[in-house]
Amino acid sequence: MCESRGDMMGRLARACTQASTESISRTARTTSLPVMDAADAIAAWGNQLHIQGSDELELWTAPQATPAEASPPPCKAGDRVSVYWTELKQWYEGTFTKSIVENADSGGRQRSSRIVYDQVGLWANCTTAQLTYWHCLDDDLWHLCGDGATE
């Protein structure tokens, strides 16, 4: 399902042209701004897709798929781990309880690990069920507590 950037840009330009045509044919306008034509911007951006020194376009390739086999369990049940939560920009500690192999979003298989986080700070009044999260630790920054090494 690889599609060249040229094909993708052509499809986008046709969609923009169609959307622009549709907006012109309507009788009611909700703004005094003119109908915007993005064709010039798309064409300028499309020129950047050419391989240097040729008329060939670069080809877009899909990211590598998740491996067919899941990784082995990252640690043993009962091990203490610290996981970095990027949205919160903070490390949180918890206990690794188990892991399972499941289908990955991008195909293949992945190992999900169950972490029960500590009842601290804002989480002090949470139940065990509320503190339990499943992570694919292959995709997360984490380490065994006291280990200092990160994955």
Backbone as JSON Lines, residues from 0, in Angstrom:
{"i":0,"aa":"M","n":[0.82,-1.19,0.0],"ca":[0.0,0.0,0.0],"c":[0.86,1.25,0.0]}
{"i":1,"aa":"C","n":[2.07,1.16,-0.58],"ca":[2.91,2.34,-0.68],"c":[2.39,3.21,-1.8]}
{"i":2,"aa":"E","n":[2.39,4.48,-1.59],"ca":[1.89,5.43,-2.56],"c":[2.97,6.49,-2.69]}
{"i":3,"aa":"S","n":[3.31,6.84,-3.91],"ca":[4.34,7.86,-4.08],"c":[3.8,9.19,-3.57]}
{"i":4,"aa":"R","n":[4.71,10.03,-3.18],"ca":[4.29,11.34,-2.68],"c":[3.62,12.12,-3.79]}
{"i":5,"aa":"G","n":[4.06,11.89,-5.04],"ca":[3.42,12.57,-6.17],"c":[1.96,12.18,-6.29]}
{"i":6,"aa":"D","n":[1.67,10.85,-6.15],"ca":[0.28,10.4,-6.2],"c":[-0.52,10.99,-5.05]}
{"i":7,"aa":"M","n":[0.11,11.0,-3.87],"ca":[-0.57,11.53,-2.69],"c":[-0.85,13.02,-2.87]}
{"i":8,"aa":"M","n":[0.13,13.76,-3.42],"ca":[-0.06,15.19,-3.61],"c":[-1.13,15.45,-4.67]}
{"i":9,"aa":"G","n":[-1.16,14.62,-5.73],"ca":[-2.18,14.78,-6.75],"c":[-3.57,14.57,-6.18]}
{"i":10,"aa":"R","n":[-3.7,13.52,-5.34],"ca":[-4.98,13.23,-4.7],"c":[-5.4,14.39,-3.8]}
{"i":11,"aa":"L","n":[-4.44,14.94,-3.06],"ca":[-4.73,16.07,-2.17],"c":[-5.13,17.31,-2.98]}
{"i":12,"aa":"A","n":[-4.43,17.56,-4.1],"ca":[-4.76,18.72,-4.93],"c":[-6.16,18.59,-5.51]}
{"i":13,"aa":"R","n":[-6.53,17.37,-5.96],"ca":[-7.88,17.16,-6.5],"c":[-8.93,17.39,-5.42]}
{"i":14,"aa":"A","n":[-8.64,16.91,-4.21],"ca":[-9.6,17.09,-3.1],"c":[-9.75,18.58,-2.77]}
{"i":15,"aa":"C","n":[-8.64,19.31,-2.78],"ca":[-8.7,20.75,-2.49],"c":[-9.47,21.49,-3.57]}
{"i":16,"aa":"T","n":[-9.23,21.12,-4.84],"ca":[-9.93,21.75,-5.95],"c":[-11.43,21.48,-5.85]}
{"i":17,"aa":"Q","n":[-11.77,20.23,-5.53],"ca":[-13.19,19.87,-5.4],"c":[-13.82,20.64,-4.25]}
{"i":18,"aa":"A","n":[-13.12,20.71,-3.11],"ca":[-13.65,21.43,-1.95],"c":[-13.81,22.92,-2.28]}
{"i":19,"aa":"S","n":[-12.83,23.48,-3.02],"ca":[-12.9,24.88,-3.39],"c":[-14.08,25.13,-4.32]}
{"i":20,"aa":"T","n":[-14.29,24.23,-5.29],"ca":[-15.4,24.35,-6.23],"c":[-16.73,24.24,-5.51]}
{"i":21,"aa":"E","n":[-16.81,23.3,-4.55],"ca":[-18.05,23.12,-3.81],"c":[-18.37,24.35,-2.98]}
{"i":22,"aa":"S","n":[-17.35,24.98,-2.39],"ca":[-17.62,26.15,-1.55],"c":[-18.06,27.34,-2.39]}
{"i":23,"aa":"I","n":[-17.59,27.44,-3.64],"ca":[-18.0,28.53,-4.51],"c":[-19.45,28.37,-4.94]}
{"i":24,"aa":"S","n":[-19.9,27.12,-5.15],"ca":[-21.24,26.89,-5.65],"c":[-22.33,27.11,-4.59]}
{"i":25,"aa":"R","n":[-21.96,27.2,-3.34],"ca":[-22.94,27.47,-2.3],"c":[-23.37,28.93,-2.35]}
{"i":26,"aa":"T","n":[-24.59,29.2,-1.98],"ca":[-25.08,30.58,-2.05],"c":[-24.8,31.36,-0.78]}
{"i":27,"aa":"A","n":[-24.71,30.69,0.35],"ca":[-24.5,31.4,1.61],"c":[-23.02,31.35,1.97]}
{"i":28,"aa":"R","n":[-22.47,32.5,2.39],"ca":[-21.1,32.58,2.86],"c":[-21.15,33.04,4.3]}
{"i":29,"aa":"T","n":[-20.28,32.5,5.13],"ca":[-20.28,32.88,6.55],"c":[-19.11,33.78,6.89]}
{"i":30,"aa":"T","n":[-18.32,34.17,5.9],"ca":[-17.17,35.02,6.17],"c":[-16.94,35.95,4.99]}
{"i":31,"aa":"S","n":[-16.23,37.03,5.22],"ca":[-15.9,37.94,4.13],"c":[-14.56,37.58,3.5]}
{"i":32,"aa":"L","n":[-13.9,36.56,4.01],"ca":[-12.62,36.14,3.44],"c":[-12.84,35.46,2.1]}
{"i":33,"aa":"P","n":[-11.94,35.66,1.15],"ca":[-12.11,35.0,-0.15],"c":[-11.89,33.48,-0.02]}
{"i":34,"aa":"V","n":[-12.43,32.75,-0.98],"ca":[-12.2,31.32,-1.02],"c":[-10.72,31.1,-1.23]}
{"i":35,"aa":"M","n":[-10.1,30.28,-0.41],"ca":[-8.66,30.09,-0.49],"c":[-8.35,28.94,-1.43]}
{"i":36,"aa":"D","n":[-7.41,29.18,-2.33],"ca":[-6.97,28.16,-3.26],"c":[-5.58,27.74,-2.82]}
{"i":37,"aa":"A","n":[-5.45,26.51,-2.37],"ca":[-4.18,26.0,-1.87],"c":[-3.35,25.35,-2.95]}
{"i":38,"aa":"A","n":[-3.8,25.38,-4.2],"ca":[-3.1,24.69,-5.28],"c":[-1.67,25.2,-5.43]}
{"i":39,"aa":"D","n":[-1.45,26.52,-5.35],"ca":[-0.1,27.07,-5.49],"c":[0.81,26.59,-4.36]}
{"i":40,"aa":"A","n":[0.28,26.59,-3.14],"ca":[1.08,26.13,-1.99],"c":[1.41,24.65,-2.13]}
{"i":41,"aa":"I","n":[0.44,23.86,-2.56],"ca":[0.66,22.43,-2.72],"c":[1.68,22.18,-3.82]}
{"i":42,"aa":"A","n":[1.59,22.92,-4.92],"ca":[2.56,22.76,-6.01],"c":[3.96,23.11,-5.54]}
{"i":43,"aa":"A","n":[4.1,24.2,-4.77],"ca":[5.42,24.59,-4.26],"c":[5.98,23.52,-3.33]}
{"i":44,"aa":"W","n":[5.14,22.99,-2.48],"ca":[5.59,21.94,-1.57],"c":[5.93,20.68,-2.35]}
{"i":45,"aa":"G","n":[5.14,20.39,-3.39],"ca":[5.38,19.21,-4.21],"c":[6.74,19.24,-4.87]}
{"i":46,"aa":"N","n":[7.23,20.44,-5.24],"ca":[8.56,20.53,-5.85],"c":[9.65,20.1,-4.9]}
{"i":47,"aa":"Q","n":[9.42,20.2,-3.61],"ca":[10.41,19.77,-2.63],"c":[10.52,18.26,-2.56]}
{"i":48,"aa":"L","n":[9.57,17.54,-3.14],"ca":[9.59,16.09,-3.09],"c":[10.48,15.47,-4.16]}
{"i":49,"aa":"H","n":[10.96,16.29,-5.1],"ca":[11.8,15.76,-6.16],"c":[13.18,15.39,-5.6]}
{"i":50,"aa":"I","n":[13.71,14.27,-6.07],"ca":[15.05,13.86,-5.71],"c":[16.0,14.85,-6.35]}
{"i":51,"aa":"Q","n":[17.03,15.29,-5.64],"ca":[17.92,16.32,-6.15],"c":[18.49,15.93,-7.51]}
{"i":52,"aa":"G","n":[18.44,16.87,-8.45],"ca":[19.03,16.68,-9.76],"c":[18.25,15.79,-10.7]}
{"i":53,"aa":"S","n":[16.98,15.47,-10.39],"ca":[16.2,14.64,-11.31],"c":[14.73,15.04,-11.23]}
{"i":54,"aa":"D","n":[13.97,14.51,-12.18],"ca":[12.53,14.76,-12.18],"c":[11.77,13.68,-11.44]}
{"i":55,"aa":"E","n":[12.49,12.72,-10.84],"ca":[11.83,11.63,-10.12],"c":[11.38,12.11,-8.75]}
{"i":56,"aa":"L","n":[10.26,11.57,-8.32],"ca":[9.77,11.89,-6.99],"c":[10.24,10.83,-6.01]}
{"i":57,"aa":"E","n":[10.47,11.25,-4.79],"ca":[10.78,10.29,-3.74],"c":[9.56,9.43,-3.48]}
{"i":58,"aa":"L","n":[9.76,8.2,-3.09],"ca":[8.64,7.32,-2.76],"c":[8.48,7.26,-1.26]}
{"i":59,"aa":"W","n":[7.24,7.32,-0.84],"ca":[6.93,7.15,0.57],"c":[6.83,5.67,0.86]}
{"i":60,"aa":"T","n":[7.44,5.22,1.92],"ca":[7.33,3.83,2.32],"c":[6.76,3.78,3.73]}
{"i":61,"aa":"A","n":[5.97,2.78,3.96],"ca":[5.35,2.62,5.27],"c":[6.43,2.33,6.32]}
{"i":62,"aa":"P","n":[6.21,2.77,7.55],"ca":[7.17,2.44,8.61],"c":[7.25,0.93,8.78]}
{"i":63,"aa":"Q","n":[8.38,0.49,9.32],"ca":[8.55,-0.94,9.52],"c":[7.46,-1.46,10.45]}
{"i":64,"aa":"A","n":[6.94,-2.59,10.09],"ca":[5.87,-3.21,10.88],"c":[6.43,-3.75,12.19]}
{"i":65,"aa":"T","n":[5.54,-3.9,13.14],"ca":[5.9,-4.51,14.41],"c":[6.35,-5.94,14.14]}
{"i":66,"aa":"P","n":[7.37,-6.4,14.81],"ca":[7.82,-7.77,14.58],"c":[6.69,-8.77,14.79]}
{"i":67,"aa":"A","n":[6.73,-9.87,14.03],"ca":[5.7,-10.9,14.15],"c":[5.72,-11.53,15.54]}
{"i":68,"aa":"E","n":[6.89,-11.63,16.14],"ca":[7.02,-12.2,17.47],"c":[7.17,-11.09,18.51]}
{"i":69,"aa":"A","n":[6.51,-11.25,19.62],"ca":[6.6,-10.26,20.7],"c":[7.91,-10.46,21.46]}
{"i":70,"aa":"S","n":[8.34,-9.41,22.12],"ca":[9.56,-9.47,22.93],"c":[9.31,-10.36,24.15]}
{"i":71,"aa":"P","n":[10.37,-10.86,24.76],"ca":[10.2,-11.66,25.98],"c":[9.75,-10.76,27.14]}
{"i":72,"aa":"P","n":[9.24,-11.35,28.21],"ca":[8.83,-10.51,29.36],"c":[10.0,-9.66,29.84]}
{"i":73,"aa":"P","n":[9.76,-8.38,30.11],"ca":[10.85,-7.48,30.48],"c":[11.38,-7.69,31.9]}
{"i":74,"aa":"C","n":[10.57,-8.26,32.77],"ca":[10.99,-8.5,34.14],"c":[10.07,-9.54,34.77]}
{"i":75,"aa":"K","n":[10.33,-9.83,36.05],"ca":[9.55,-10.86,36.75],"c":[8.42,-10.22,37.56]}
{"i":76,"aa":"A","n":[7.36,-10.99,37.78],"ca":[6.25,-10.51,38.61],"c":[6.79,-10.1,39.97]}
{"i":77,"aa":"G","n":[6.36,-8.94,40.43],"ca":[6.81,-8.42,41.72],"c":[7.96,-7.44,41.61]}
{"i":78,"aa":"D","n":[8.61,-7.36,40.44],"ca":[9.71,-6.41,40.27],"c":[9.17,-4.98,40.32]}
{"i":79,"aa":"R","n":[9.95,-4.1,40.94],"ca":[9.59,-2.69,41.01],"c":[10.16,-1.98,39.79]}
{"i":80,"aa":"V","n":[9.32,-1.18,39.13],"ca":[9.74,-0.46,37.93],"c":[9.38,1.01,38.06]}
{"i":81,"aa":"S","n":[10.06,1.82,37.29],"ca":[9.76,3.25,37.19],"c":[9.54,3.53,35.7]}
{"i":82,"aa":"V","n":[8.39,4.14,35.38],"ca":[8.0,4.41,34.0],"c":[7.88,5.91,33.82]}
{"i":83,"aa":"Y","n":[8.46,6.42,32.71],"ca":[8.37,7.85,32.42],"c":[7.11,8.12,31.62]}
{"i":84,"aa":"W","n":[6.26,9.01,32.14],"ca":[5.03,9.41,31.46],"c":[5.32,10.71,30.73]}
{"i":85,"aa":"T","n":[5.42,10.64,29.41],"ca":[5.84,11.81,28.63],"c":[4.87,12.97,28.74]}
{"i":86,"aa":"E","n":[3.56,12.72,28.77],"ca":[2.6,13.82,28.85],"c":[2.73,14.57,30.17]}
{"i":87,"aa":"L","n":[3.04,13.84,31.23],"ca":[3.17,14.46,32.56],"c":[4.61,14.86,32.87]}
{"i":88,"aa":"K","n":[5.55,14.42,32.02],"ca":[6.98,14.72,32.18],"c":[7.47,14.34,33.57]}
{"i":89,"aa":"Q","n":[7.11,13.11,33.97],"ca":[7.48,12.66,35.31],"c":[7.61,11.14,35.34]}
{"i":90,"aa":"W","n":[8.48,10.66,36.23],"ca":[8.65,9.23,36.46],"c":[7.67,8.78,37.54]}
{"i":91,"aa":"Y","n":[7.05,7.62,37.35],"ca":[6.16,7.05,38.35],"c":[6.57,5.61,38.61]}
{"i":92,"aa":"E","n":[6.58,5.24,39.89],"ca":[6.98,3.89,40.28],"c":[5.78,3.0,40.52]}
{"i":93,"aa":"G","n":[5.98,1.73,40.26],"ca":[4.93,0.75,40.46],"c":[5.5,-0.65,40.47]}
{"i":94,"aa":"T","n":[4.62,-1.62,40.52],"ca":[5.02,-3.03,40.57],"c":[4.56,-3.73,39.3]}
{"i":95,"aa":"F","n":[5.51,-4.4,38.65],"ca":[5.2,-5.21,37.48],"c":[4.5,-6.47,37.99]}
{"i":96,"aa":"T","n":[3.3,-6.77,37.44],"ca":[2.57,-7.95,37.93],"c":[2.53,-9.08,36.92]}
{"i":97,"aa":"K","n":[2.37,-8.75,35.63],"ca":[2.38,-9.79,34.6],"c":[2.43,-9.14,33.24]}
{"i":98,"aa":"S","n":[2.6,-9.97,32.22],"ca":[2.55,-9.47,30.85],"c":[1.83,-10.48,29.97]}
{"i":99,"aa":"I","n":[1.25,-9.97,28.87],"ca":[0.55,-10.82,27.92],"c":[0.97,-10.4,26.51]}
{"i":100,"aa":"V","n":[0.8,-11.32,25.56],"ca":[1.07,-11.01,24.17],"c":[-0.26,-10.73,23.5]}
{"i":101,"aa":"E","n":[-0.31,-9.62,22.74],"ca":[-1.55,-9.22,22.08],"c":[-1.23,-8.7,20.68]}
{"i":102,"aa":"N","n":[-2.26,-8.49,19.88],"ca":[-2.08,-7.93,18.54],"c":[-1.65,-6.48,18.67]}
{"i":103,"aa":"A","n":[-0.65,-6.09,17.87],"ca":[-0.18,-4.71,17.86],"c":[-1.06,-3.89,16.92]}
{"i":104,"aa":"D","n":[-1.14,-2.59,17.16],"ca":[-1.95,-1.71,16.31],"c":[-1.48,-1.74,14.86]}
{"i":105,"aa":"S","n":[-0.17,-1.87,14.65],"ca":[0.38,-1.82,13.3],"c":[0.61,-3.2,12.71]}
{"i":106,"aa":"G","n":[-0.06,-4.21,13.26],"ca":[0.14,-5.58,12.79],"c":[1.2,-6.27,13.63]}
{"i":107,"aa":"G","n":[1.3,-7.56,13.51],"ca":[2.27,-8.29,14.32],"c":[1.77,-8.47,15.74]}
{"i":108,"aa":"R","n":[2.69,-8.78,16.63],"ca":[2.36,-9.03,18.03],"c":[3.22,-8.14,18.92]}
{"i":109,"aa":"Q","n":[2.7,-7.81,20.08],"ca":[3.45,-7.03,21.06],"c":[3.16,-7.56,22.45]}
{"i":110,"aa":"R","n":[4.09,-7.31,23.36],"ca":[3.9,-7.71,24.75],"c":[3.45,-6.51,25.56]}
{"i":111,"aa":"S","n":[2.32,-6.64,26.23],"ca":[1.81,-5.6,27.13],"c":[2.07,-6.02,28.56]}
{"i":112,"aa":"S","n":[2.56,-5.07,29.34],"ca":[2.93,-5.34,30.72],"c":[1.97,-4.62,31.66]}
{"i":113,"aa":"R","n":[1.54,-5.31,32.69],"ca":[0.61,-4.74,33.67],"c":[1.42,-4.16,34.82]}
{"i":114,"aa":"I","n":[1.23,-2.86,35.05],"ca":[1.91,-2.15,36.14],"c":[0.86,-1.62,37.09]}
{"i":115,"aa":"V","n":[1.03,-1.89,38.38],"ca":[0.17,-1.32,39.41],"c":[1.0,-0.22,40.08]}
{"i":116,"aa":"Y","n":[0.59,1.02,39.86],"ca":[1.35,2.16,40.37],"c":[1.12,2.39,41.85]}
{"i":117,"aa":"D","n":[2.1,3.05,42.47],"ca":[2.04,3.34,43.91],"c":[0.98,4.4,44.2]}
{"i":118,"aa":"Q","n":[0.39,4.29,45.41],"ca":[-0.59,5.28,45.88],"c":[0.15,6.45,46.51]}
{"i":119,"aa":"V","n":[0.57,7.39,45.67],"ca":[1.32,8.56,46.16],"c":[0.78,9.82,45.49]}
{"i":120,"aa":"G","n":[1.03,10.97,46.12],"ca":[0.67,12.25,45.53],"c":[-0.81,12.32,45.17]}
{"i":121,"aa":"L","n":[-1.08,12.72,43.93],"ca":[-2.47,12.85,43.48],"c":[-3.18,11.5,43.41]}
{"i":122,"aa":"W","n":[-2.42,10.43,43.41],"ca":[-3.0,9.09,43.31],"c":[-3.2,8.42,44.67]}
{"i":123,"aa":"A","n":[-3.01,9.16,45.76],"ca":[-3.06,8.59,47.11],"c":[-4.41,7.97,47.44]}
{"i":124,"aa":"N","n":[-5.48,8.47,46.91],"ca":[-6.81,7.96,47.24],"c":[-7.39,7.04,46.17]}
{"i":125,"aa":"C","n":[-6.58,6.63,45.21],"ca":[-7.06,5.77,44.13],"c":[-7.11,4.31,44.55]}
{"i":126,"aa":"T","n":[-8.0,3.57,43.91],"ca":[-8.08,2.13,44.16],"c":[-7.03,1.42,43.32]}
{"i":127,"aa":"T","n":[-6.79,0.14,43.63],"ca":[-5.83,-0.65,42.86],"c":[-6.25,-0.69,41.39]}
{"i":128,"aa":"A","n":[-7.53,-0.83,41.12],"ca":[-8.01,-0.87,39.74],"c":[-7.69,0.45,39.02]}
{"i":129,"aa":"Q","n":[-7.8,1.57,39.72],"ca":[-7.5,2.87,39.11],"c":[-6.01,3.08,38.9]}
{"i":130,"aa":"L","n":[-5.19,2.37,39.67],"ca":[-3.74,2.49,39.57],"c":[-3.12,1.47,38.62]}
{"i":131,"aa":"T","n":[-3.93,0.63,38.01],"ca":[-3.43,-0.43,37.14],"c":[-3.47,0.02,35.69]}
{"i":132,"aa":"Y","n":[-2.31,-0.03,35.03],"ca":[-2.19,0.36,33.63],"c":[-1.43,-0.71,32.86]}
{"i":133,"aa":"W","n":[-1.79,-0.86,31.59],"ca":[-1.09,-1.77,30.69],"c":[-0.21,-0.93,29.77]}
{"i":134,"aa":"H","n":[1.04,-1.32,29.64],"ca":[1.99,-0.62,28.78],"c":[2.69,-1.62,27.87]}
{"i":135,"aa":"C","n":[3.04,-1.19,26.67],"ca":[4.0,-1.92,25.85],"c":[5.34,-1.29,26.21]}
{"i":136,"aa":"L","n":[6.07,-1.91,27.11],"ca":[7.31,-1.3,27.61],"c":[8.38,-1.18,26.53]}
{"i":137,"aa":"D","n":[8.19,-1.88,25.39],"ca":[9.12,-1.71,24.27],"c":[9.05,-0.28,23.74]}
{"i":138,"aa":"D","n":[7.9,0.39,23.93],"ca":[7.7,1.73,23.42],"c":[7.9,2.81,24.47]}
{"i":139,"aa":"D","n":[8.13,2.43,25.72],"ca":[8.22,3.39,26.81],"c":[9.63,3.49,27.37]}
{"i":140,"aa":"L","n":[9.89,4.6,28.02],"ca":[11.13,4.81,28.75],"c":[10.88,4.31,30.17]}
{"i":141,"aa":"W","n":[11.65,3.32,30.61],"ca":[11.42,2.73,31.92],"c":[12.71,2.09,32.43]}
{"i":142,"aa":"H","n":[12.74,1.76,33.72],"ca":[13.86,1.01,34.28],"c":[13.4,0.29,35.55]}
{"i":143,"aa":"L","n":[14.16,-0.72,35.93],"ca":[13.91,-1.39,37.2],"c":[14.32,-0.43,38.3]}
{"i":144,"aa":"C","n":[13.57,-0.34,39.37],"ca":[13.91,0.56,40.46],"c":[15.23,0.13,41.08]}
{"i":145,"aa":"G","n":[16.1,1.11,41.32],"ca":[17.41,0.83,41.87],"c":[18.4,0.45,40.8]}
{"i":146,"aa":"D","n":[17.94,0.26,39.57],"ca":[18.78,-0.15,38.46],"c":[19.43,1.06,37.8]}
{"i":147,"aa":"G","n":[18.64,2.11,37.57],"ca":[19.14,3.32,36.95],"c":[19.22,3.26,35.44]}
{"i":148,"aa":"A","n":[19.25,2.07,34.85],"ca":[19.3,1.94,33.39],"c":[17.92,2.13,32.82]}
{"i":149,"aa":"T","n":[17.84,2.75,31.66],"ca":[16.53,2.94,31.03],"c":[16.45,2.14,29.75]}
{"i":150,"aa":"E","n":[15.23,1.77,29.42],"ca":[14.99,1.0,28.19],"c":[14.58,1.95,27.09]}
